[in-house]
Amino acid sequence: MNTCRRRELSRQDAALTALLPEARELVHSERQRVAGGLRETVLQQTTRVIRSAGAGNPDDVAAASRATLAGTATA
């Protein structure tokens, strides 16, 4: 491999290495954002199931539970 090519590869390696910390931080932030959204969704859907159970309607509890398991929201 010639010297010019080695220098170019070294430059590219340094550039990529410099980007890694920012990329890791962005990935971590995105994971935290997704986890927060999932957590909020689970809490909302759990509240719907509990509310339906408190109303004493087993059909609504079943529908809310199914919706929760299917990943869809019910009003």
Sequence and secondary structure as in RCSB ss.txt:
>XXXX:A:sequence
MNTCRRRELSRQDAALTALLPEARELVHSERQRVAGGLRETVLQQTTRVIRSAGAGNPDDVAAASRATLAGTATA
>XXXX:A:secstr
  HHHHHHHHHHHHHHHHHHHHHHHHHHHHHHHHHHHHHHHHHHHHHHHHHHHHTT HHHHHHHHHHHHHT    
